[in-house]
Amino acid sequence: DALIEAAKAEPPLTVYDSTGKIVSMAENFAARYGLEAIGQKVSATAQLEMVIREFQADNVQGDVLMITDAPAALAQLLPEGFVESWLPPDMADAIPATYHDPLTVTTNANVFAYNTEVYDTCPVTNMWALTDPEWSKKFALIDPLSKSSYTDWFSQMESHHDDAVRAAYEDHYG
C-alpha cells in the first residue's frame, strides 16, 4: 500500500488513545507494518482539543487517533477535515462493512445489570421502576456529563427507541 510505504519514510507515527494499552498496540502495529509507532494515552476530550488546535496551528503532532467519543468525531473532526478515516486494506475483509467508514475498532454496550448473588432473576421489569423510591440509593450511574458515551446512549435511545421508552413509561406510571 502506498500510504504505508510513504509512512516508512516519515518520523515515527504518534498514536493517541484513551487506554494505556495503546503503547503495546502501537508496538504491534509497528511490527505488522514495518514502521515506527509511539502510543500515547490521551483522553477522548483532550484528543478532540489537541487535534483541532494542532490542525489550526498547522503543527500536527498526532498521526492516528483511537477516539472513544464517536459522536464528537463524526460531528466535529471528520466533516471539518481535521482527520480522515483509514481502513487497513489487509483488514477490509475481516471487518463488517458497516464498521468501515469511519473505521470502528471497538464497540461498547451500555446495559442495565443486576447482582445475581442477590437476585435469582432480574428484579426490574421496566426501566422506569429504577426511578421509584424502592430503588433509591440502589442504582448507580456515572455522571452522564463526565463521559460522553452515556449522553450518546441516551441520544441513541431517543433516536431509535423513543416509542419503546415512552410505552415503558406509560406502562409503569399510566
Chimera marker file (.cmm) of the C-alpha trace (Angstrom):
<marker_set name="trace">
<marker id="1" x="0.000" y="0.000" z="0.000" r="1" g="1" b="0" radius="0.5"/>
<marker id="2" x="1.359" y="3.418" z="-0.999" r="1" g="1" b="0" radius="0.5"/>
<marker id="3" x="0.334" y="5.034" z="2.293" r="1" g="1" b="0" radius="0.5"/>
<marker id="4" x="2.291" y="2.515" z="4.352" r="1" g="1" b="0" radius="0.5"/>
<marker id="5" x="5.360" y="2.888" z="2.139" r="1" g="1" b="0" radius="0.5"/>
<marker id="6" x="5.177" y="6.683" z="2.440" r="1" g="1" b="0" radius="0.5"/>
<marker id="7" x="4.832" y="6.386" z="6.235" r="1" g="1" b="0" radius="0.5"/>
<marker id="8" x="8.072" y="4.404" z="6.410" r="1" g="1" b="0" radius="0.5"/>
<marker id="9" x="9.951" y="7.484" z="5.169" r="1" g="1" b="0" radius="0.5"/>
<marker id="10" x="8.369" y="9.701" z="7.838" r="1" g="1" b="0" radius="0.5"/>
<marker id="11" x="9.185" y="10.156" z="11.531" r="1" g="1" b="0" radius="0.5"/>
<marker id="12" x="7.532" y="7.617" z="13.885" r="1" g="1" b="0" radius="0.5"/>
<marker id="13" x="3.735" y="7.587" z="13.963" r="1" g="1" b="0" radius="0.5"/>
<marker id="14" x="2.194" y="9.052" z="17.096" r="1" g="1" b="0" radius="0.5"/>
<marker id="15" x="-0.982" y="7.215" z="18.080" r="1" g="1" b="0" radius="0.5"/>
<marker id="16" x="-3.432" y="8.671" z="20.622" r="1" g="1" b="0" radius="0.5"/>
<marker id="17" x="-5.866" y="6.505" z="22.585" r="1" g="1" b="0" radius="0.5"/>
<marker id="18" x="-7.633" y="6.802" z="25.929" r="1" g="1" b="0" radius="0.5"/>
<marker id="19" x="-6.275" y="3.468" z="27.170" r="1" g="1" b="0" radius="0.5"/>
<marker id="20" x="-2.807" y="2.715" z="28.475" r="1" g="1" b="0" radius="0.5"/>
<marker id="21" x="-2.873" y="-0.371" z="26.244" r="1" g="1" b="0" radius="0.5"/>
<marker id="22" x="-2.067" y="1.930" z="23.325" r="1" g="1" b="0" radius="0.5"/>
<marker id="23" x="1.658" y="1.516" z="23.985" r="1" g="1" b="0" radius="0.5"/>
<marker id="24" x="1.600" y="-2.215" z="23.222" r="1" g="1" b="0" radius="0.5"/>
<marker id="25" x="-0.981" y="-1.711" z="20.470" r="1" g="1" b="0" radius="0.5"/>
<marker id="26" x="1.355" y="0.766" z="18.739" r="1" g="1" b="0" radius="0.5"/>
<marker id="27" x="4.227" y="-1.701" z="19.084" r="1" g="1" b="0" radius="0.5"/>
<marker id="28" x="2.126" y="-4.443" z="17.462" r="1" g="1" b="0" radius="0.5"/>
<marker id="29" x="1.028" y="-2.084" z="14.673" r="1" g="1" b="0" radius="0.5"/>
<marker id="30" x="4.656" y="-1.123" z="14.050" r="1" g="1" b="0" radius="0.5"/>
<marker id="31" x="5.724" y="-4.755" z="13.865" r="1" g="1" b="0" radius="0.5"/>
<marker id="32" x="2.899" y="-5.661" z="11.496" r="1" g="1" b="0" radius="0.5"/>
<marker id="33" x="3.507" y="-2.814" z="9.041" r="1" g="1" b="0" radius="0.5"/>
<marker id="34" x="7.268" y="-2.397" z="9.420" r="1" g="1" b="0" radius="0.5"/>
<marker id="35" x="7.333" y="1.176" z="10.664" r="1" g="1" b="0" radius="0.5"/>
<marker id="36" x="7.880" y="3.013" z="13.931" r="1" g="1" b="0" radius="0.5"/>
<marker id="37" x="4.901" y="3.937" z="16.098" r="1" g="1" b="0" radius="0.5"/>
<marker id="38" x="4.628" y="5.567" z="19.517" r="1" g="1" b="0" radius="0.5"/>
<marker id="39" x="1.480" y="5.092" z="21.595" r="1" g="1" b="0" radius="0.5"/>
<marker id="40" x="0.332" y="7.942" z="23.849" r="1" g="1" b="0" radius="0.5"/>
<marker id="41" x="-2.519" y="7.732" z="26.355" r="1" g="1" b="0" radius="0.5"/>
<marker id="42" x="-4.744" y="10.797" z="25.875" r="1" g="1" b="0" radius="0.5"/>
<marker id="43" x="-8.380" y="11.141" z="26.975" r="1" g="1" b="0" radius="0.5"/>
<marker id="44" x="-11.036" y="11.452" z="24.264" r="1" g="1" b="0" radius="0.5"/>
<marker id="45" x="-11.818" y="15.025" z="25.293" r="1" g="1" b="0" radius="0.5"/>
<marker id="46" x="-8.152" y="16.005" z="25.199" r="1" g="1" b="0" radius="0.5"/>
<marker id="47" x="-7.759" y="14.288" z="21.814" r="1" g="1" b="0" radius="0.5"/>
<marker id="48" x="-10.507" y="16.434" z="20.322" r="1" g="1" b="0" radius="0.5"/>
<marker id="49" x="-8.912" y="19.608" z="21.603" r="1" g="1" b="0" radius="0.5"/>
<marker id="50" x="-5.383" y="18.564" z="20.566" r="1" g="1" b="0" radius="0.5"/>
<marker id="51" x="-6.399" y="17.586" z="17.039" r="1" g="1" b="0" radius="0.5"/>
<marker id="52" x="-8.319" y="20.791" z="16.414" r="1" g="1" b="0" radius="0.5"/>
<marker id="53" x="-5.611" y="23.053" z="17.864" r="1" g="1" b="0" radius="0.5"/>
<marker id="54" x="-2.755" y="21.233" z="16.113" r="1" g="1" b="0" radius="0.5"/>
<marker id="55" x="-4.614" y="21.453" z="12.798" r="1" g="1" b="0" radius="0.5"/>
<marker id="56" x="-5.458" y="25.139" z="13.228" r="1" g="1" b="0" radius="0.5"/>
<marker id="57" x="-1.837" y="25.920" z="14.178" r="1" g="1" b="0" radius="0.5"/>
<marker id="58" x="-0.566" y="23.939" z="11.164" r="1" g="1" b="0" radius="0.5"/>
<marker id="59" x="1.506" y="21.917" z="13.634" r="1" g="1" b="0" radius="0.5"/>
<marker id="60" x="0.020" y="18.409" z="13.550" r="1" g="1" b="0" radius="0.5"/>
<marker id="61" x="1.760" y="16.090" z="16.035" r="1" g="1" b="0" radius="0.5"/>
<marker id="62" x="-0.674" y="13.187" z="16.267" r="1" g="1" b="0" radius="0.5"/>
<marker id="63" x="-0.944" y="10.815" z="13.343" r="1" g="1" b="0" radius="0.5"/>
<marker id="64" x="-3.523" y="8.247" z="14.442" r="1" g="1" b="0" radius="0.5"/>
<marker id="65" x="-6.490" y="8.626" z="16.800" r="1" g="1" b="0" radius="0.5"/>
<marker id="66" x="-8.334" y="5.853" z="18.525" r="1" g="1" b="0" radius="0.5"/>
<marker id="67" x="-11.120" y="8.084" z="19.783" r="1" g="1" b="0" radius="0.5"/>
<marker id="68" x="-13.874" y="6.775" z="22.018" r="1" g="1" b="0" radius="0.5"/>
<marker id="69" x="-16.111" y="9.809" z="21.525" r="1" g="1" b="0" radius="0.5"/>
<marker id="70" x="-17.542" y="8.700" z="18.183" r="1" g="1" b="0" radius="0.5"/>
<marker id="71" x="-20.329" y="11.318" z="18.084" r="1" g="1" b="0" radius="0.5"/>
<marker id="72" x="-17.800" y="14.134" z="18.508" r="1" g="1" b="0" radius="0.5"/>
<marker id="73" x="-15.526" y="12.647" z="15.864" r="1" g="1" b="0" radius="0.5"/>
<marker id="74" x="-18.443" y="12.315" z="13.455" r="1" g="1" b="0" radius="0.5"/>
<marker id="75" x="-19.748" y="15.817" z="14.163" r="1" g="1" b="0" radius="0.5"/>
<marker id="76" x="-16.501" y="17.789" z="14.551" r="1" g="1" b="0" radius="0.5"/>
<marker id="77" x="-13.388" y="16.068" z="13.277" r="1" g="1" b="0" radius="0.5"/>
<marker id="78" x="-14.405" y="14.291" z="10.063" r="1" g="1" b="0" radius="0.5"/>
<marker id="79" x="-16.697" y="16.937" z="8.487" r="1" g="1" b="0" radius="0.5"/>
<marker id="80" x="-14.203" y="19.745" z="9.116" r="1" g="1" b="0" radius="0.5"/>
<marker id="81" x="-11.376" y="17.748" z="7.550" r="1" g="1" b="0" radius="0.5"/>
<marker id="82" x="-9.301" y="17.620" z="10.736" r="1" g="1" b="0" radius="0.5"/>
<marker id="83" x="-8.999" y="13.840" z="10.285" r="1" g="1" b="0" radius="0.5"/>
<marker id="84" x="-9.735" y="11.118" z="7.748" r="1" g="1" b="0" radius="0.5"/>
<marker id="85" x="-10.857" y="7.573" z="8.390" r="1" g="1" b="0" radius="0.5"/>
<marker id="86" x="-8.444" y="4.861" z="7.222" r="1" g="1" b="0" radius="0.5"/>
<marker id="87" x="-9.115" y="1.161" z="6.897" r="1" g="1" b="0" radius="0.5"/>
<marker id="88" x="-6.033" y="-1.064" z="6.522" r="1" g="1" b="0" radius="0.5"/>
<marker id="89" x="-6.566" y="-2.771" z="3.147" r="1" g="1" b="0" radius="0.5"/>
<marker id="90" x="-5.496" y="-6.138" z="4.549" r="1" g="1" b="0" radius="0.5"/>
<marker id="91" x="-8.237" y="-5.917" z="7.196" r="1" g="1" b="0" radius="0.5"/>
<marker id="92" x="-11.158" y="-4.931" z="4.936" r="1" g="1" b="0" radius="0.5"/>
<marker id="93" x="-12.471" y="-8.475" z="4.545" r="1" g="1" b="0" radius="0.5"/>
<marker id="94" x="-12.218" y="-9.180" z="8.289" r="1" g="1" b="0" radius="0.5"/>
<marker id="95" x="-14.266" y="-6.139" z="9.354" r="1" g="1" b="0" radius="0.5"/>
<marker id="96" x="-18.009" y="-5.908" z="8.595" r="1" g="1" b="0" radius="0.5"/>
<marker id="97" x="-18.731" y="-3.181" z="6.025" r="1" g="1" b="0" radius="0.5"/>
<marker id="98" x="-20.883" y="-1.220" z="8.474" r="1" g="1" b="0" radius="0.5"/>
<marker id="99" x="-17.710" y="-0.535" z="10.503" r="1" g="1" b="0" radius="0.5"/>
<marker id="100" x="-15.513" y="0.599" z="7.586" r="1" g="1" b="0" radius="0.5"/>
<marker id="101" x="-16.187" y="4.345" z="7.417" r="1" g="1" b="0" radius="0.5"/>
<marker id="102" x="-15.442" y="5.675" z="9.836" r="1" g="1" b="0" radius="0.5"/>
<marker id="103" x="-13.391" y="2.702" z="10.935" r="1" g="1" b="0" radius="0.5"/>
<marker id="104" x="-14.852" y="1.292" z="14.138" r="1" g="1" b="0" radius="0.5"/>
<marker id="105" x="-12.287" y="-0.701" z="16.071" r="1" g="1" b="0" radius="0.5"/>
<marker id="106" x="-14.399" y="-1.494" z="19.127" r="1" g="1" b="0" radius="0.5"/>
<marker id="107" x="-17.976" y="-1.037" z="20.199" r="1" g="1" b="0" radius="0.5"/>
<marker id="108" x="-19.098" y="-0.747" z="23.788" r="1" g="1" b="0" radius="0.5"/>
<marker id="109" x="-22.522" y="-1.739" z="25.001" r="1" g="1" b="0" radius="0.5"/>
<marker id="110" x="-24.271" y="0.180" z="27.736" r="1" g="1" b="0" radius="0.5"/>
<marker id="111" x="-26.526" y="-2.175" z="29.658" r="1" g="1" b="0" radius="0.5"/>
<marker id="112" x="-28.507" y="-2.401" z="32.843" r="1" g="1" b="0" radius="0.5"/>
<marker id="113" x="-27.159" y="-5.227" z="35.022" r="1" g="1" b="0" radius="0.5"/>
<marker id="114" x="-28.008" y="-6.714" z="38.395" r="1" g="1" b="0" radius="0.5"/>
<marker id="115" x="-26.204" y="-8.708" z="41.078" r="1" g="1" b="0" radius="0.5"/>
<marker id="116" x="-27.010" y="-12.400" z="40.577" r="1" g="1" b="0" radius="0.5"/>
<marker id="117" x="-25.818" y="-13.167" z="44.105" r="1" g="1" b="0" radius="0.5"/>
<marker id="118" x="-28.619" y="-11.001" z="45.478" r="1" g="1" b="0" radius="0.5"/>
<marker id="119" x="-31.387" y="-11.695" z="42.941" r="1" g="1" b="0" radius="0.5"/>
<marker id="120" x="-32.290" y="-15.006" z="41.268" r="1" g="1" b="0" radius="0.5"/>
<marker id="121" x="-33.891" y="-13.173" z="38.356" r="1" g="1" b="0" radius="0.5"/>
<marker id="122" x="-33.823" y="-9.603" z="37.171" r="1" g="1" b="0" radius="0.5"/>
<marker id="123" x="-35.633" y="-7.593" z="39.858" r="1" g="1" b="0" radius="0.5"/>
<marker id="124" x="-36.717" y="-4.892" z="37.421" r="1" g="1" b="0" radius="0.5"/>
<marker id="125" x="-39.087" y="-5.463" z="34.526" r="1" g="1" b="0" radius="0.5"/>
<marker id="126" x="-39.365" y="-1.835" z="33.475" r="1" g="1" b="0" radius="0.5"/>
<marker id="127" x="-36.531" y="0.700" z="33.334" r="1" g="1" b="0" radius="0.5"/>
<marker id="128" x="-38.784" y="3.358" z="34.876" r="1" g="1" b="0" radius="0.5"/>
<marker id="129" x="-39.039" y="1.281" z="38.079" r="1" g="1" b="0" radius="0.5"/>
<marker id="130" x="-35.489" y="2.434" z="38.795" r="1" g="1" b="0" radius="0.5"/>
<marker id="131" x="-36.906" y="5.914" z="39.468" r="1" g="1" b="0" radius="0.5"/>
<marker id="132" x="-39.186" y="4.597" z="42.237" r="1" g="1" b="0" radius="0.5"/>
<marker id="133" x="-38.324" y="5.148" z="45.922" r="1" g="1" b="0" radius="0.5"/>
<marker id="134" x="-37.745" y="1.376" z="46.297" r="1" g="1" b="0" radius="0.5"/>
<marker id="135" x="-34.594" y="1.732" z="44.163" r="1" g="1" b="0" radius="0.5"/>
<marker id="136" x="-33.309" y="4.922" z="45.780" r="1" g="1" b="0" radius="0.5"/>
<marker id="137" x="-29.585" y="4.527" z="46.519" r="1" g="1" b="0" radius="0.5"/>
<marker id="138" x="-29.608" y="1.056" z="44.906" r="1" g="1" b="0" radius="0.5"/>
<marker id="139" x="-28.976" y="2.121" z="41.317" r="1" g="1" b="0" radius="0.5"/>
<marker id="140" x="-25.829" y="3.872" z="40.199" r="1" g="1" b="0" radius="0.5"/>
<marker id="141" x="-24.870" y="5.638" z="37.007" r="1" g="1" b="0" radius="0.5"/>
<marker id="142" x="-21.781" y="7.673" z="36.255" r="1" g="1" b="0" radius="0.5"/>
<marker id="143" x="-22.436" y="11.385" z="35.860" r="1" g="1" b="0" radius="0.5"/>
<marker id="144" x="-23.516" y="11.481" z="32.199" r="1" g="1" b="0" radius="0.5"/>
<marker id="145" x="-21.776" y="14.819" z="31.746" r="1" g="1" b="0" radius="0.5"/>
<marker id="146" x="-18.420" y="13.278" z="32.663" r="1" g="1" b="0" radius="0.5"/>
<marker id="147" x="-18.429" y="10.581" z="29.992" r="1" g="1" b="0" radius="0.5"/>
<marker id="148" x="-19.802" y="11.261" z="26.531" r="1" g="1" b="0" radius="0.5"/>
<marker id="149" x="-20.723" y="7.638" z="25.878" r="1" g="1" b="0" radius="0.5"/>
<marker id="150" x="-23.591" y="7.970" z="28.367" r="1" g="1" b="0" radius="0.5"/>
<marker id="151" x="-25.066" y="11.043" z="26.727" r="1" g="1" b="0" radius="0.5"/>
<marker id="152" x="-24.673" y="9.224" z="23.406" r="1" g="1" b="0" radius="0.5"/>
<marker id="153" x="-26.503" y="6.220" z="24.896" r="1" g="1" b="0" radius="0.5"/>
<marker id="154" x="-29.407" y="8.450" z="25.910" r="1" g="1" b="0" radius="0.5"/>
<marker id="155" x="-29.406" y="10.080" z="22.471" r="1" g="1" b="0" radius="0.5"/>
<marker id="156" x="-29.459" y="6.670" z="20.795" r="1" g="1" b="0" radius="0.5"/>
<marker id="157" x="-32.399" y="5.577" z="22.957" r="1" g="1" b="0" radius="0.5"/>
<marker id="158" x="-34.232" y="8.763" z="21.978" r="1" g="1" b="0" radius="0.5"/>
<marker id="159" x="-33.364" y="8.438" z="18.287" r="1" g="1" b="0" radius="0.5"/>
<marker id="160" x="-34.048" y="4.736" z="17.854" r="1" g="1" b="0" radius="0.5"/>
<marker id="161" x="-36.255" y="3.606" z="20.743" r="1" g="1" b="0" radius="0.5"/>
<marker id="162" x="-38.231" y="6.673" z="21.806" r="1" g="1" b="0" radius="0.5"/>
<marker id="163" x="-41.556" y="4.894" z="21.273" r="1" g="1" b="0" radius="0.5"/>
<marker id="164" x="-40.442" y="1.931" z="23.415" r="1" g="1" b="0" radius="0.5"/>
<marker id="165" x="-39.176" y="4.219" z="26.203" r="1" g="1" b="0" radius="0.5"/>
<marker id="166" x="-42.448" y="6.179" z="26.080" r="1" g="1" b="0" radius="0.5"/>
<marker id="167" x="-44.507" y="2.961" z="26.160" r="1" g="1" b="0" radius="0.5"/>
<marker id="168" x="-42.492" y="1.672" z="29.127" r="1" g="1" b="0" radius="0.5"/>
<marker id="169" x="-43.145" y="4.947" z="30.960" r="1" g="1" b="0" radius="0.5"/>
<marker id="170" x="-46.876" y="4.692" z="30.273" r="1" g="1" b="0" radius="0.5"/>
<marker id="171" x="-46.907" y="1.029" z="31.359" r="1" g="1" b="0" radius="0.5"/>
<marker id="172" x="-45.209" y="1.918" z="34.622" r="1" g="1" b="0" radius="0.5"/>
<marker id="173" x="-46.879" y="5.207" z="35.533" r="1" g="1" b="0" radius="0.5"/>
<marker id="174" x="-50.067" y="5.127" z="33.486" r="1" g="1" b="0" radius="0.5"/>
<link id1="1" id2="2" r="1" g="1" b="0" radius="0.2"/>
<link id1="2" id2="3" r="1" g="1" b="0" radius="0.2"/>
<link id1="3" id2="4" r="1" g="1" b="0" radius="0.2"/>
<link id1="4" id2="5" r="1" g="1" b="0" radius="0.2"/>
<link id1="5" id2="6" r="1" g="1" b="0" radius="0.2"/>
<link id1="6" id2="7" r="1" g="1" b="0" radius="0.2"/>
<link id1="7" id2="8" r="1" g="1" b="0" radius="0.2"/>
<link id1="8" id2="9" r="1" g="1" b="0" radius="0.2"/>
<link id1="9" id2="10" r="1" g="1" b="0" radius="0.2"/>
<link id1="10" id2="11" r="1" g="1" b="0" radius="0.2"/>
<link id1="11" id2="12" r="1" g="1" b="0" radius="0.2"/>
<link id1="12" id2="13" r="1" g="1" b="0" radius="0.2"/>
<link id1="13" id2="14" r="1" g="1" b="0" radius="0.2"/>
<link id1="14" id2="15" r="1" g="1" b="0" radius="0.2"/>
<link id1="15" id2="16" r="1" g="1" b="0" radius="0.2"/>
<link id1="16" id2="17" r="1" g="1" b="0" radius="0.2"/>
<link id1="17" id2="18" r="1" g="1" b="0" radius="0.2"/>
<link id1="18" id2="19" r="1" g="1" b="0" radius="0.2"/>
<link id1="19" id2="20" r="1" g="1" b="0" radius="0.2"/>
<link id1="20" id2="21" r="1" g="1" b="0" radius="0.2"/>
<link id1="21" id2="22" r="1" g="1" b="0" radius="0.2"/>
<link id1="22" id2="23" r="1" g="1" b="0" radius="0.2"/>
<link id1="23" id2="24" r="1" g="1" b="0" radius="0.2"/>
<link id1="24" id2="25" r="1" g="1" b="0" radius="0.2"/>
<link id1="25" id2="26" r="1" g="1" b="0" radius="0.2"/>
<link id1="26" id2="27" r="1" g="1" b="0" radius="0.2"/>
<link id1="27" id2="28" r="1" g="1" b="0" radius="0.2"/>
<link id1="28" id2="29" r="1" g="1" b="0" radius="0.2"/>
<link id1="29" id2="30" r="1" g="1" b="0" radius="0.2"/>
<link id1="30" id2="31" r="1" g="1" b="0" radius="0.2"/>
<link id1="31" id2="32" r="1" g="1" b="0" radius="0.2"/>
<link id1="32" id2="33" r="1" g="1" b="0" radius="0.2"/>
<link id1="33" id2="34" r="1" g="1" b="0" radius="0.2"/>
<link id1="34" id2="35" r="1" g="1" b="0" radius="0.2"/>
<link id1="35" id2="36" r="1" g="1" b="0" radius="0.2"/>
<link id1="36" id2="37" r="1" g="1" b="0" radius="0.2"/>
<link id1="37" id2="38" r="1" g="1" b="0" radius="0.2"/>
<link id1="38" id2="39" r="1" g="1" b="0" radius="0.2"/>
<link id1="39" id2="40" r="1" g="1" b="0" radius="0.2"/>
<link id1="40" id2="41" r="1" g="1" b="0" radius="0.2"/>
<link id1="41" id2="42" r="1" g="1" b="0" radius="0.2"/>
<link id1="42" id2="43" r="1" g="1" b="0" radius="0.2"/>
<link id1="43" id2="44" r="1" g="1" b="0" radius="0.2"/>
<link id1="44" id2="45" r="1" g="1" b="0" radius="0.2"/>
<link id1="45" id2="46" r="1" g="1" b="0" radius="0.2"/>
<link id1="46" id2="47" r="1" g="1" b="0" radius="0.2"/>
<link id1="47" id2="48" r="1" g="1" b="0" radius="0.2"/>
<link id1="48" id2="49" r="1" g="1" b="0" radius="0.2"/>
<link id1="49" id2="50" r="1" g="1" b="0" radius="0.2"/>
<link id1="50" id2="51" r="1" g="1" b="0" radius="0.2"/>
<link id1="51" id2="52" r="1" g="1" b="0" radius="0.2"/>
<link id1="52" id2="53" r="1" g="1" b="0" radius="0.2"/>
<link id1="53" id2="54" r="1" g="1" b="0" radius="0.2"/>
<link id1="54" id2="55" r="1" g="1" b="0" radius="0.2"/>
<link id1="55" id2="56" r="1" g="1" b="0" radius="0.2"/>
<link id1="56" id2="57" r="1" g="1" b="0" radius="0.2"/>
<link id1="57" id2="58" r="1" g="1" b="0" radius="0.2"/>
<link id1="58" id2="59" r="1" g="1" b="0" radius="0.2"/>
<link id1="59" id2="60" r="1" g="1" b="0" radius="0.2"/>
<link id1="60" id2="61" r="1" g="1" b="0" radius="0.2"/>
<link id1="61" id2="62" r="1" g="1" b="0" radius="0.2"/>
<link id1="62" id2="63" r="1" g="1" b="0" radius="0.2"/>
<link id1="63" id2="64" r="1" g="1" b="0" radius="0.2"/>
<link id1="64" id2="65" r="1" g="1" b="0" radius="0.2"/>
<link id1="65" id2="66" r="1" g="1" b="0" radius="0.2"/>
<link id1="66" id2="67" r="1" g="1" b="0" radius="0.2"/>
<link id1="67" id2="68" r="1" g="1" b="0" radius="0.2"/>
<link id1="68" id2="69" r="1" g="1" b="0" radius="0.2"/>
<link id1="69" id2="70" r="1" g="1" b="0" radius="0.2"/>
<link id1="70" id2="71" r="1" g="1" b="0" radius="0.2"/>
<link id1="71" id2="72" r="1" g="1" b="0" radius="0.2"/>
<link id1="72" id2="73" r="1" g="1" b="0" radius="0.2"/>
<link id1="73" id2="74" r="1" g="1" b="0" radius="0.2"/>
<link id1="74" id2="75" r="1" g="1" b="0" radius="0.2"/>
<link id1="75" id2="76" r="1" g="1" b="0" radius="0.2"/>
<link id1="76" id2="77" r="1" g="1" b="0" radius="0.2"/>
<link id1="77" id2="78" r="1" g="1" b="0" radius="0.2"/>
<link id1="78" id2="79" r="1" g="1" b="0" radius="0.2"/>
<link id1="79" id2="80" r="1" g="1" b="0" radius="0.2"/>
<link id1="80" id2="81" r="1" g="1" b="0" radius="0.2"/>
<link id1="81" id2="82" r="1" g="1" b="0" radius="0.2"/>
<link id1="82" id2="83" r="1" g="1" b="0" radius="0.2"/>
<link id1="83" id2="84" r="1" g="1" b="0" radius="0.2"/>
<link id1="84" id2="85" r="1" g="1" b="0" radius="0.2"/>
<link id1="85" id2="86" r="1" g="1" b="0" radius="0.2"/>
<link id1="86" id2="87" r="1" g="1" b="0" radius="0.2"/>
<link id1="87" id2="88" r="1" g="1" b="0" radius="0.2"/>
<link id1="88" id2="89" r="1" g="1" b="0" radius="0.2"/>
<link id1="89" id2="90" r="1" g="1" b="0" radius="0.2"/>
<link id1="90" id2="91" r="1" g="1" b="0" radius="0.2"/>
<link id1="91" id2="92" r="1" g="1" b="0" radius="0.2"/>
<link id1="92" id2="93" r="1" g="1" b="0" radius="0.2"/>
<link id1="93" id2="94" r="1" g="1" b="0" radius="0.2"/>
<link id1="94" id2="95" r="1" g="1" b="0" radius="0.2"/>
<link id1="95" id2="96" r="1" g="1" b="0" radius="0.2"/>
<link id1="96" id2="97" r="1" g="1" b="0" radius="0.2"/>
<link id1="97" id2="98" r="1" g="1" b="0" radius="0.2"/>
<link id1="98" id2="99" r="1" g="1" b="0" radius="0.2"/>
<link id1="99" id2="100" r="1" g="1" b="0" radius="0.2"/>
<link id1="100" id2="101" r="1" g="1" b="0" radius="0.2"/>
<link id1="101" id2="102" r="1" g="1" b="0" radius="0.2"/>
<link id1="102" id2="103" r="1" g="1" b="0" radius="0.2"/>
<link id1="103" id2="104" r="1" g="1" b="0" radius="0.2"/>
<link id1="104" id2="105" r="1" g="1" b="0" radius="0.2"/>
<link id1="105" id2="106" r="1" g="1" b="0" radius="0.2"/>
<link id1="106" id2="107" r="1" g="1" b="0" radius="0.2"/>
<link id1="107" id2="108" r="1" g="1" b="0" radius="0.2"/>
<link id1="108" id2="109" r="1" g="1" b="0" radius="0.2"/>
<link id1="109" id2="110" r="1" g="1" b="0" radius="0.2"/>
<link id1="110" id2="111" r="1" g="1" b="0" radius="0.2"/>
<link id1="111" id2="112" r="1" g="1" b="0" radius="0.2"/>
<link id1="112" id2="113" r="1" g="1" b="0" radius="0.2"/>
<link id1="113" id2="114" r="1" g="1" b="0" radius="0.2"/>
<link id1="114" id2="115" r="1" g="1" b="0" radius="0.2"/>
<link id1="115" id2="116" r="1" g="1" b="0" radius="0.2"/>
<link id1="116" id2="117" r="1" g="1" b="0" radius="0.2"/>
<link id1="117" id2="118" r="1" g="1" b="0" radius="0.2"/>
<link id1="118" id2="119" r="1" g="1" b="0" radius="0.2"/>
<link id1="119" id2="120" r="1" g="1" b="0" radius="0.2"/>
<link id1="120" id2="121" r="1" g="1" b="0" radius="0.2"/>
<link id1="121" id2="122" r="1" g="1" b="0" radius="0.2"/>
<link id1="122" id2="123" r="1" g="1" b="0" radius="0.2"/>
<link id1="123" id2="124" r="1" g="1" b="0" radius="0.2"/>
<link id1="124" id2="125" r="1" g="1" b="0" radius="0.2"/>
<link id1="125" id2="126" r="1" g="1" b="0" radius="0.2"/>
<link id1="126" id2="127" r="1" g="1" b="0" radius="0.2"/>
<link id1="127" id2="128" r="1" g="1" b="0" radius="0.2"/>
<link id1="128" id2="129" r="1" g="1" b="0" radius="0.2"/>
<link id1="129" id2="130" r="1" g="1" b="0" radius="0.2"/>
<link id1="130" id2="131" r="1" g="1" b="0" radius="0.2"/>
<link id1="131" id2="132" r="1" g="1" b="0" radius="0.2"/>
<link id1="132" id2="133" r="1" g="1" b="0" radius="0.2"/>
<link id1="133" id2="134" r="1" g="1" b="0" radius="0.2"/>
<link id1="134" id2="135" r="1" g="1" b="0" radius="0.2"/>
<link id1="135" id2="136" r="1" g="1" b="0" radius="0.2"/>
<link id1="136" id2="137" r="1" g="1" b="0" radius="0.2"/>
<link id1="137" id2="138" r="1" g="1" b="0" radius="0.2"/>
<link id1="138" id2="139" r="1" g="1" b="0" radius="0.2"/>
<link id1="139" id2="140" r="1" g="1" b="0" radius="0.2"/>
<link id1="140" id2="141" r="1" g="1" b="0" radius="0.2"/>
<link id1="141" id2="142" r="1" g="1" b="0" radius="0.2"/>
<link id1="142" id2="143" r="1" g="1" b="0" radius="0.2"/>
<link id1="143" id2="144" r="1" g="1" b="0" radius="0.2"/>
<link id1="144" id2="145" r="1" g="1" b="0" radius="0.2"/>
<link id1="145" id2="146" r="1" g="1" b="0" radius="0.2"/>
<link id1="146" id2="147" r="1" g="1" b="0" radius="0.2"/>
<link id1="147" id2="148" r="1" g="1" b="0" radius="0.2"/>
<link id1="148" id2="149" r="1" g="1" b="0" radius="0.2"/>
<link id1="149" id2="150" r="1" g="1" b="0" radius="0.2"/>
<link id1="150" id2="151" r="1" g="1" b="0" radius="0.2"/>
<link id1="151" id2="152" r="1" g="1" b="0" radius="0.2"/>
<link id1="152" id2="153" r="1" g="1" b="0" radius="0.2"/>
<link id1="153" id2="154" r="1" g="1" b="0" radius="0.2"/>
<link id1="154" id2="155" r="1" g="1" b="0" radius="0.2"/>
<link id1="155" id2="156" r="1" g="1" b="0" radius="0.2"/>
<link id1="156" id2="157" r="1" g="1" b="0" radius="0.2"/>
<link id1="157" id2="158" r="1" g="1" b="0" radius="0.2"/>
<link id1="158" id2="159" r="1" g="1" b="0" radius="0.2"/>
<link id1="159" id2="160" r="1" g="1" b="0" radius="0.2"/>
<link id1="160" id2="161" r="1" g="1" b="0" radius="0.2"/>
<link id1="161" id2="162" r="1" g="1" b="0" radius="0.2"/>
<link id1="162" id2="163" r="1" g="1" b="0" radius="0.2"/>
<link id1="163" id2="164" r="1" g="1" b="0" radius="0.2"/>
<link id1="164" id2="165" r="1" g="1" b="0" radius="0.2"/>
<link id1="165" id2="166" r="1" g="1" b="0" radius="0.2"/>
<link id1="166" id2="167" r="1" g="1" b="0" radius="0.2"/>
<link id1="167" id2="168" r="1" g="1" b="0" radius="0.2"/>
<link id1="168" id2="169" r="1" g="1" b="0" radius="0.2"/>
<link id1="169" id2="170" r="1" g="1" b="0" radius="0.2"/>
<link id1="170" id2="171" r="1" g="1" b="0" radius="0.2"/>
<link id1="171" id2="172" r="1" g="1" b="0" radius="0.2"/>
<link id1="172" id2="173" r="1" g="1" b="0" radius="0.2"/>
<link id1="173" id2="174" r="1" g="1" b="0" radius="0.2"/>
</marker_set>
